[in-house]
Amino acid sequence: MQRPGLVLLAVLAGMIGLVLVTTRFHNADKPYIEKVQEEETKQRMEELKKSQEKQTAPDRTNAYEKLSKGVIKAEIEVEHAGIFEVELFPEAAPKSVAHIVELAKKGFYNGIRFHRVVPDFVAQVGDPLSKNFKKSDFDGKSAEQIGSEMHLGEGGSGAKVSLEAKLPHLPNTLGMARSQDPDSGDSQFFFNLKDNANLDSGYCAFGRVVKGQEYLTKIAHGDAIVRFTIK
């Protein structure tokens, strides 16, 4: 016959053993969870580092310096902002540059107003329908309101240029605007006000501002191109 005292001791010993085993496994899980979290954090940091390295890679930041064939010089004067000396690169974007140059020589851009200016992103121009408005018509309106209420951003010359996405969208460069169709570039273009690396693969960069960059941030909604002169 078992004594009650011994039975009680056996039960207590069993309970203590269970607690110890449970605690052991619980404590063993904690370092594992921390390890997983550390690995995930490390992986995210590596991805961020790679993304940053891609944006500042020498072959990207020096892409324009490598081009020398047939560089076209031009000047774009914007009221209330200044005169911008630009270089266009047919070596990288032959169809886009040829189209923009053809329109500029015809005087297409003279009087066209900037209809989309997003600080620290882009300043976009090239819709001929903007000539139907005065500078004051743009006052107090956001880029979204200008698009929805004034229906600007929809017009062009009627041509279509296929996508030539070879150059990076570095600060002070020119990019070709388009619709959802990648091969729908036309008269609208934008100045990159910062490094827009996310646009590189889906949009065509075709030129850069080489003098007057400091005036780009002065461009506002409704400012008109006074002249776009090809030298």
C-alpha positions as CSV (number, residue, x, y, z in Angstrom):
1,M,0.0,0.0,0.0
2,Q,1.3,3.4,-1.0
3,R,1.6,6.0,1.7
4,P,-0.3,9.3,1.1
5,G,2.7,11.4,1.8
6,L,4.8,9.6,-0.8
7,V,2.0,9.9,-3.3
8,L,1.8,13.6,-2.7
9,L,5.5,14.0,-3.1
10,A,5.5,12.1,-6.3
11,V,2.7,14.3,-7.7
12,L,4.5,17.5,-6.6
13,A,7.7,16.2,-8.2
14,G,5.9,15.5,-11.4
15,M,4.4,19.0,-11.5
16,I,7.7,20.6,-10.9
17,G,9.3,18.5,-13.6
18,L,6.5,19.6,-16.0
19,V,7.1,23.2,-15.2
20,L,10.8,22.9,-15.7
21,V,10.4,21.2,-19.1
22,T,7.8,23.7,-20.2
23,T,10.0,26.6,-19.1
24,R,12.9,25.1,-20.9
25,F,11.1,24.8,-24.2
26,H,9.6,28.3,-23.7
27,N,13.0,29.8,-23.1
28,A,14.4,27.9,-26.1
29,D,11.7,29.4,-28.4
30,K,12.6,33.0,-27.4
31,P,16.1,33.1,-28.9
32,Y,14.8,31.4,-32.1
33,I,12.1,34.1,-32.6
34,E,14.7,36.8,-32.0
35,K,17.0,35.1,-34.5
36,V,14.2,35.1,-37.1
37,Q,13.5,38.8,-36.5
38,E,17.2,39.6,-36.8
39,E,17.4,37.7,-40.1
40,E,14.3,39.5,-41.4
41,T,15.7,42.9,-40.4
42,K,19.1,42.1,-41.9
43,Q,17.4,41.0,-45.2
44,R,15.4,44.2,-45.4
45,M,18.6,46.3,-44.7
46,E,20.4,44.4,-47.5
47,E,17.6,45.1,-49.9
48,L,17.6,48.8,-49.0
49,K,21.3,48.9,-49.4
50,K,21.2,47.3,-52.8
51,S,18.4,49.7,-53.9
52,Q,20.5,52.7,-52.8
53,E,23.6,51.3,-54.5
54,K,21.6,50.9,-57.7
55,Q,20.5,54.5,-57.5
56,T,24.0,55.8,-57.0
57,A,25.8,53.3,-59.2
58,P,28.5,54.9,-61.4
59,D,27.0,53.5,-64.6
60,R,23.8,55.3,-63.7
61,T,25.0,58.7,-62.4
62,N,27.5,59.0,-65.2
63,A,25.2,57.8,-68.0
64,Y,24.9,61.2,-69.6
65,E,28.7,61.8,-69.6
66,K,29.2,58.7,-71.7
67,L,27.1,60.1,-74.5
68,S,28.8,62.2,-77.1
69,K,27.3,61.5,-80.5
70,G,25.0,64.1,-82.0
71,V,24.2,66.0,-78.7
72,I,21.7,68.7,-79.5
73,K,21.9,72.0,-77.6
74,A,18.7,74.0,-76.9
75,E,17.3,76.7,-74.7
76,I,13.9,76.7,-72.9
77,E,12.7,80.0,-71.5
78,V,10.0,79.8,-68.9
79,E,8.2,82.9,-67.7
80,H,8.7,83.8,-64.0
81,A,11.4,81.1,-63.8
82,G,14.3,81.7,-66.2
83,I,16.2,80.3,-69.1
84,F,17.3,76.7,-69.1
85,E,20.1,75.5,-71.3
86,V,19.6,71.9,-72.2
87,E,21.2,69.0,-73.9
88,L,19.2,66.4,-75.8
89,F,20.6,62.9,-76.5
90,P,19.6,61.3,-79.8
91,E,22.2,58.6,-79.2
92,A,20.0,57.1,-76.4
93,A,16.6,58.3,-77.5
94,P,16.6,59.0,-81.3
95,K,12.9,58.9,-81.9
96,S,12.0,60.9,-78.8
97,V,14.6,63.6,-79.4
98,A,13.7,63.9,-83.1
99,H,10.0,64.4,-82.3
100,I,10.7,67.0,-79.6
101,V,13.1,68.9,-81.9
102,E,10.6,68.9,-84.7
103,L,7.9,70.3,-82.5
104,A,10.2,72.9,-81.0
105,K,11.4,74.1,-84.5
106,K,7.7,74.6,-85.5
107,G,7.1,76.8,-82.4
108,F,4.7,74.2,-81.0
109,Y,5.8,74.9,-77.4
110,N,5.7,78.7,-77.4
111,G,2.9,79.7,-75.1
112,I,2.2,76.3,-73.6
113,R,1.7,76.3,-69.9
114,F,2.9,74.0,-67.1
115,H,-0.1,72.0,-66.0
116,R,1.4,69.6,-63.5
117,V,4.0,70.8,-61.0
118,V,4.6,68.4,-58.0
119,P,7.3,69.7,-55.6
120,D,10.2,67.4,-55.1
121,F,9.0,65.3,-58.1
122,V,8.3,66.8,-61.6
123,A,7.3,69.9,-63.5
124,Q,5.3,68.8,-66.6
125,V,4.4,70.7,-69.7
126,G,3.5,70.1,-73.4
127,D,-0.3,70.0,-73.6
128,P,-1.4,72.5,-76.3
129,L,-4.8,72.8,-74.7
130,S,-3.2,74.8,-71.9
131,K,-2.9,77.8,-74.3
132,N,-6.7,78.3,-73.9
133,F,-6.1,79.4,-70.3
134,K,-4.6,82.4,-68.5
135,K,-2.0,82.2,-65.7
136,S,-4.6,83.2,-63.2
137,D,-6.8,80.3,-64.2
138,F,-4.3,78.0,-62.4
139,D,-4.2,80.0,-59.1
140,G,-5.0,77.9,-56.1
141,K,-5.5,74.7,-58.0
142,S,-3.6,71.4,-57.4
143,A,-2.3,69.2,-60.1
144,E,-5.2,66.9,-59.6
145,Q,-7.7,69.7,-59.9
146,I,-6.1,71.0,-63.1
147,G,-6.4,67.6,-64.6
148,S,-10.0,66.9,-63.5
149,E,-11.5,70.4,-63.8
150,M,-9.5,71.9,-66.7
151,H,-8.8,68.6,-68.4
152,L,-5.2,69.4,-69.0
153,G,-2.7,66.6,-69.5
154,E,-4.8,64.9,-72.1
155,G,-3.7,66.9,-75.2
156,G,-0.7,66.5,-77.6
157,S,0.4,66.8,-81.2
158,G,-1.4,63.7,-82.2
159,A,1.7,61.6,-82.7
160,K,3.0,58.6,-80.8
161,V,6.6,57.7,-80.0
162,S,7.7,54.3,-78.8
163,L,9.3,53.9,-75.4
164,E,13.1,54.4,-75.3
165,A,13.9,53.8,-71.6
166,K,17.7,53.8,-71.6
167,L,18.7,56.9,-69.6
168,P,18.2,57.4,-65.8
169,H,15.8,60.0,-64.4
170,L,18.4,61.9,-62.5
171,P,17.8,65.4,-61.0
172,N,17.5,68.1,-63.7
173,T,16.9,65.7,-66.5
174,L,14.0,65.7,-69.0
175,G,11.6,62.8,-69.4
176,M,8.9,62.0,-71.9
177,A,5.3,61.8,-70.4
178,R,3.0,59.1,-71.6
179,S,-0.4,57.4,-70.9
180,Q,-0.8,53.8,-69.7
181,D,0.5,52.7,-73.1
182,P,4.3,52.6,-72.9
183,D,4.5,53.6,-76.6
184,S,2.4,56.7,-76.3
185,G,5.0,59.4,-75.8
186,D,4.2,62.7,-77.6
187,S,4.7,66.4,-76.9
188,Q,4.4,66.4,-73.1
189,F,7.6,66.2,-71.1
190,F,8.7,66.9,-67.6
191,F,11.7,68.1,-65.6
192,N,12.8,65.7,-62.9
193,L,13.1,67.8,-59.7
194,K,14.8,65.0,-57.9
195,D,16.3,61.5,-58.6
196,N,13.2,59.6,-59.8
197,A,14.9,56.2,-60.2
198,N,11.5,54.5,-60.1
199,L,10.7,56.0,-63.5
200,D,13.8,54.6,-65.2
201,S,12.4,51.4,-66.7
202,G,9.0,52.8,-67.7
203,Y,9.7,56.3,-69.0
204,C,12.1,57.8,-71.5
205,A,14.7,60.3,-70.3
206,F,16.1,62.2,-73.3
207,G,17.9,65.2,-72.0
208,R,19.2,67.3,-69.1
209,V,19.5,70.9,-68.0
210,V,23.1,72.0,-68.0
211,K,22.6,75.6,-67.0
212,G,19.8,77.2,-64.9
213,Q,19.1,74.1,-62.8
214,E,18.6,76.4,-59.8
215,Y,15.6,77.9,-61.4
216,L,13.6,74.7,-61.9
217,T,12.0,74.8,-58.5
218,K,10.6,78.3,-59.4
219,I,8.3,76.9,-62.1
220,A,4.7,77.0,-61.0
221,H,1.3,76.0,-62.4
222,G,0.3,78.1,-65.3
223,D,3.9,79.4,-66.2
224,A,4.3,79.4,-69.9
225,I,7.2,78.5,-72.2
226,V,8.2,81.7,-73.9
227,R,10.4,79.9,-76.4
228,F,12.0,76.5,-77.0
229,T,14.9,77.2,-79.2
230,I,17.1,74.5,-80.9
231,K,20.6,75.8,-81.5
